[in-house]
Amino acid sequence: MAIERGDMSVTRSDLTGRKVWVMAKGYTPDEGGMQTYAAGVAEAYARLGAEVTVFTQTSAGPRREPCGRVDLIDIGAGGGIAVPARYLAAMRAELRRAGPPLFVHGTTWRTSLIPLVMGLPFLTTFHGREFMGGGALLKPVMRRVADRARCIVTVSHYTAAKLRGRLGGDIVPVVAHNGVSVPLADPVEREPGEVPLIFSLCRLESRKNIGACVRACARLRQEGLTFRYVIAGRGPELGAIRAMVEDLGLSQTVSVAGFVPEEEAVALHREAEIFVHPQIEIAEGRDFEGFGIVIADAMASNTAVIVGREGGAAELVEDGHSGLVVDGRSEDDLVAALASLLRDAKLRADMARAAKTHARTAFSWDRHVATILDAITEGRNIGDPRCLGAAALSSEG
């Protein structure tokens, strides 16, 4: 399908009744950051009036069914070289059935390969470590995706800088921060003298730096501070963290919950007064946090947050106002930040209110998609091959 580029302007209302396809690494009922991102953008396009079809693979497939406001085409679980062929077959079948989309949003560079092969107009999102691996072998493939994408999206300025370092300084992405994924609710009323809850929710792996939080808790206990700490999530360091809690004699203070269902995670977000996520870069800077949706969720839930300086998460907060930014490699820095919040209930509450106000304004999927569409319209994502022309948004072919 040939898409002509032009100088016409376009408004978001031009999506009404138009077909938009979303290529997703995963989707509900499976959980994860990429699944959250795909659902967020798909539903946001649908709220603008687009007819959205999501192509994905999950543990619940194969299936085709409505899912929220979108039409879900799930090729089913599995791996290997057959997966791209299954995606290609599903998309070709939909092309024959309903005609071409206005554009395809590849939620990762890998999911953008199929629309690239099919010659469909697409935009692609780069998040973080997924584009830092593969060495010299995959770099030309990623560069090809970037060159052919009509719009390049990154979820933080930090990610944008990493992407330019990986693929070349001429890459000019649009930076669009992610949205929150928790339902918004009124803040919990705190009882006077209530023991504050510290909360972490993440995949338990080295770059999340949760072991540093456990060691910090041991020092805080020695200083006579009273608190509870819940660590939720699963991952390769789950066993080691549980063992550390036992070795440091913290089992009465620190609970390692492992995986928690969504309803329990939402409840913990609301109950927590401090959310701690002191992430660091590892693997010589190839493995890093691009954004941190769970941090935005904590802020939107009226929680004071502590985040690491390395990675895109530091962009979510104004240090000292809507959160605290620490050197995740310094245990002293982390202990000082936690102690300052534990000792000062007013500081916790003020910072939580500022975090809630900022997150509920700045981090929404509607805003994420609007930023992308505005950049496409205004041509701020410079480089004609990478910017979906306005004529593409005014004609389907």
C-alpha positions in Angstrom: 0.0 0.0 0.0 1.5 3.3 -1.0 1.1 6.2 1.4 1.7 9.6 0.1 3.4 12.2 2.3 2.3 15.9 2.2 2.1 19.2 4.1 -1.5 19.0 5.3 -2.3 19.4 9.0 -4.2 16.7 10.9 -6.0 16.8 14.2 -6.5 13.9 16.6 -10.2 13.8 15.6 -9.0 12.4 12.2 -8.6 9.1 13.9 -12.4 8.7 14.3 -13.5 5.5 12.4 -10.0 4.9 11.1 -8.1 1.6 11.5 -5.1 1.5 13.7 -3.1 -1.7 14.3 -1.0 -2.3 17.4 1.8 -4.9 17.4 2.3 -6.2 21.0 4.8 -8.5 22.5 2.1 -9.6 25.0 -1.3 -8.6 26.3 -3.8 -9.5 29.0 -4.1 -11.9 30.8 -0.3 -12.0 30.9 1.4 -9.4 33.0 4.5 -7.2 32.4 5.7 -3.8 31.4 5.4 -4.4 27.7 1.8 -5.8 28.1 0.9 -2.7 30.1 2.4 -0.4 27.5 0.5 -2.2 24.6 -2.8 -2.0 26.4 -2.3 1.6 27.3 -1.6 2.9 23.8 -4.3 0.6 22.2 -7.0 1.9 24.5 -5.9 5.5 24.1 -6.2 5.2 20.3 -9.6 3.7 20.8 -10.7 6.6 23.0 -9.8 8.9 20.1 -12.3 7.0 18.0 -9.9 4.7 16.1 -10.9 1.1 15.3 -8.0 -0.6 17.0 -6.8 -4.2 16.3 -4.1 -5.6 18.5 -1.9 -8.4 17.2 -0.2 -10.3 19.9 0.6 -13.7 21.5 -0.4 -14.7 25.0 -0.9 -17.8 27.2 -4.7 -17.5 26.5 -4.5 -17.8 22.7 -5.0 -18.5 20.0 -8.2 -16.4 19.9 -10.0 -13.5 18.4 -12.2 -11.5 20.7 -13.1 -8.0 21.9 -10.8 -6.9 24.8 -11.9 -3.6 26.3 -12.3 -1.1 23.4 -10.1 -3.1 21.0 -10.3 -6.2 18.8 -7.6 -8.7 19.9 -6.0 -11.1 17.5 -3.9 -13.5 19.5 -1.8 -16.1 17.7 -1.2 -18.1 20.8 1.9 -18.9 22.9 5.0 -20.4 21.6 8.4 -19.5 20.1 10.8 -20.2 17.4 11.0 -19.2 13.8 7.3 -20.1 13.2 6.2 -17.0 15.3 6.9 -14.4 12.6 5.1 -16.5 10.0 2.0 -16.8 12.3 2.0 -13.0 12.8 2.4 -12.5 9.1 -0.5 -14.9 8.3 -2.8 -13.2 10.8 -2.1 -9.7 9.5 -2.5 -10.7 5.9 -5.8 -12.3 6.7 -7.0 -9.2 8.4 -5.7 -7.1 5.5 -7.9 -9.1 3.1 -10.8 -9.0 5.4 -10.9 -5.3 6.5 -8.4 -3.5 4.3 -5.2 -1.7 5.4 -4.8 0.3 8.6 -4.0 4.0 8.7 -0.8 3.0 10.5 0.7 0.3 12.7 2.1 1.1 16.1 4.9 -1.4 16.8 5.3 -1.3 20.6 8.9 -2.6 20.3 11.4 -2.6 17.5 11.0 -6.3 17.1 7.2 -6.1 16.7 7.8 -3.5 14.0 9.5 -6.0 11.7 6.3 -7.5 10.4 4.7 -4.2 9.2 8.1 -3.3 7.8 8.2 -6.5 5.7 4.6 -5.9 4.7 5.3 -2.4 3.5 2.7 -0.9 5.9 3.3 2.6 7.5 4.4 2.1 11.0 5.8 3.9 14.0 7.9 2.2 16.7 8.6 2.6 20.4 12.0 2.1 22.0 11.9 1.5 25.7 15.2 0.5 27.2 17.4 -2.6 27.3 15.6 -4.3 24.4 17.6 -2.3 21.9 20.9 -2.5 23.7 21.7 -6.1 23.1 22.5 -8.2 20.0 25.9 -6.7 19.3 26.9 -5.9 15.7 24.5 -8.6 14.3 21.2 -6.9 15.2 22.3 -3.3 15.1 21.7 -3.0 11.3 18.3 -4.6 11.7 17.3 -2.1 14.4 18.7 0.8 12.3 16.6 -0.4 9.4 13.5 -0.3 11.5 14.3 3.2 12.7 15.0 4.4 9.2 11.7 3.1 7.9 9.6 4.0 10.9 7.4 7.1 10.2 7.9 8.1 13.8 10.4 7.0 16.5 9.1 7.1 20.0 11.1 6.8 23.2 9.6 6.7 26.7 12.2 9.0 28.3 15.0 11.5 27.4 17.4 9.0 29.0 16.2 6.3 26.6 16.5 8.8 23.7 20.1 9.4 24.5 20.9 5.7 24.8 19.1 5.1 21.4 21.2 7.8 19.7 24.3 6.3 21.2 23.3 2.8 19.9 22.1 3.6 16.4 23.5 7.0 15.6 23.2 10.7 16.5 21.0 11.4 13.5 18.1 9.5 15.2 15.6 12.1 16.3 12.9 10.5 18.5 9.8 11.9 20.1 9.9 11.6 23.8 6.5 10.6 25.2 6.3 9.5 28.9 4.2 6.5 29.7 0.9 6.6 31.5 -0.2 5.1 34.8 -1.8 1.7 35.0 -3.5 1.7 38.4 -7.1 2.9 38.9 -7.1 6.3 40.5 -8.7 6.6 43.9 -8.9 9.0 46.8 -6.0 8.9 49.2 -6.2 6.6 52.2 -6.8 8.3 55.6 -3.8 7.7 57.9 -4.3 7.0 61.6 -2.2 9.0 64.0 0.9 7.0 64.9 0.3 4.4 62.2 3.4 2.4 61.3 4.4 3.6 57.8 4.5 1.0 55.0 7.4 1.0 52.5 6.6 -0.8 49.3 8.6 -2.1 46.3 7.0 -3.8 43.3 9.2 -4.9 40.4 10.8 -7.8 38.7 13.4 -9.0 41.1 16.6 -8.7 39.2 20.0 -7.0 39.7 19.2 -3.6 38.1 16.2 -3.1 40.4 18.6 -3.0 43.3 16.2 -4.4 45.9 19.0 -6.0 47.9 20.3 -2.5 48.7 16.8 -1.7 50.1 16.9 -4.7 52.4 20.4 -3.8 53.7 19.1 -0.2 54.2 16.3 -1.6 56.3 18.7 -3.4 58.6 20.5 -0.1 59.3 17.2 1.8 59.8 16.2 -0.7 62.4 19.5 -0.2 64.2 18.7 3.5 64.3 15.5 2.7 66.1 13.1 3.6 63.2 9.7 1.7 63.0 8.3 0.7 59.7 7.0 -2.2 57.6 8.4 -3.1 54.2 6.7 -5.2 51.6 8.6 -6.4 48.5 6.3 -7.8 45.7 7.3 -9.3 42.4 9.1 -12.4 41.1 12.4 -12.8 39.3 15.8 -14.4 39.5 16.7 -12.7 42.8 13.6 -13.7 44.7 15.3 -16.5 46.6 18.4 -14.5 47.4 16.3 -11.6 48.7 14.3 -13.9 51.0 17.5 -15.4 52.3 18.9 -11.9 52.9 15.9 -10.9 55.0 16.3 -14.0 57.1 20.1 -13.6 57.5 19.6 -10.0 58.7 16.9 -10.9 61.1 14.3 -8.7 59.4 11.5 -11.3 59.0 9.2 -9.4 61.4 9.7 -6.1 59.5 10.2 -7.1 55.9 7.8 -9.3 53.9 8.9 -10.8 50.6 5.5 -11.5 49.0 6.6 -12.7 45.6 4.0 -12.4 42.9 0.8 -10.5 44.0 -2.4 -10.3 41.8 -3.4 -6.9 40.5 -6.0 -6.2 43.1 -3.5 -6.8 45.9 -0.9 -4.6 44.2 -3.4 -1.7 43.9 -4.3 -2.1 47.6 -0.6 -2.0 48.6 0.0 1.1 46.4 -2.8 2.8 48.3 -1.6 1.7 51.7 2.1 2.5 51.2 3.5 5.8 52.3 6.9 5.3 50.7 7.6 3.6 47.4 11.3 2.7 46.9 12.9 1.8 43.5 16.6 2.7 43.6 17.4 1.2 40.2 20.9 1.2 38.7 22.5 0.5 35.3 24.2 -2.8 34.9 26.0 -4.7 32.1 28.2 -1.6 31.3 25.1 0.5 30.7 23.3 -1.9 28.4 20.6 -2.9 31.0 18.7 0.1 32.4 15.3 1.3 33.4 13.8 3.3 30.5 10.8 4.7 32.5 9.3 2.8 35.3 5.5 2.6 35.0 5.2 1.1 38.5 6.8 4.3 39.9 4.3 6.5 38.1 1.6 4.2 39.5 3.0 4.8 43.1 3.0 8.5 42.6 -0.5 8.6 41.2 -1.6 6.5 44.3 -0.5 9.3 46.6 2.9 7.9 47.7 6.2 9.5 48.3 8.8 7.9 46.0 12.5 7.3 46.1 14.1 6.4 42.8 17.6 5.9 41.5 19.5 8.5 39.6 20.5 6.1 36.7 17.8 5.5 34.1 14.7 7.3 32.9 12.9 7.0 36.2 14.7 10.1 37.6 12.7 12.1 35.0 9.4 11.2 36.8 10.1 13.3 39.9 11.3 16.8 40.9 13.9 15.9 43.4 12.9 17.1 46.9 9.4 18.1 45.8 7.5 15.2 44.2 10.1 12.5 45.2 13.7 11.9 46.1 16.4 10.9 43.6 19.3 8.9 45.1 22.5 7.4 44.0 21.4 3.7 43.9 25.0 2.6 44.3 25.3 4.5 47.6 23.8 2.7 50.6 24.3 5.8 52.7 22.3 7.9 50.2 19.5 5.4 50.3 19.4 5.1 54.1 19.4 8.9 54.4 16.5 9.3 52.0 14.4 6.6 53.7 15.2 8.0 57.2 14.2 11.5 56.2 10.8 10.3 55.1 10.3 7.9 58.0 11.1 10.6 60.6 8.9 13.3 59.1 5.2 12.4 58.5 4.5 15.9 57.2 7.3 15.6 54.6 5.9 12.2 53.5 2.4 13.6 53.1 3.5 16.8 51.3 5.7 14.8 48.9 2.9 12.3 48.3 0.4 15.0 47.4 2.9 16.6 45.0 3.6 13.2 43.5 -0.1 12.5 43.0 -0.7 15.9 41.4 2.2 15.6 39.0 1.6 12.0 38.0 -2.1 12.4 37.4 -1.4 15.4 35.1 1.8 14.2 33.4 1.5 10.5 33.0 -1.5 9.3 31.0 -1.8 7.1 28.0 -4.0 9.7 26.3 -1.2 12.2 26.7 1.3 9.7 25.5 -0.6 9.1 22.2 -1.4 12.8 21.8 2.3 13.6 22.1 3.0 11.2 19.3 0.2 12.4 17.0 1.1 16.0 17.6 4.7 15.4 16.8 3.7 13.6 13.6 1.5 16.5 12.6 4.0 19.2 13.4 6.9 17.4 11.8 8.9 17.7 14.9 10.2 14.2 14.5 12.4 15.4 11.7 13.6 13.3 8.9 10.9 12.6 6.2 11.5 8.8 6.2 10.7 8.6 9.9 7.7 10.9 10.1 4.2 9.7 9.1 3.1 12.4 6.7 -0.1 14.3 7.2 -1.4 12.9 3.9 -1.2 9.5 5.4 -3.5 10.6 8.1 -6.0 12.0 5.6 -6.1 9.0 3.3 -5.9 5.3 3.7 -4.2 4.7 0.4 
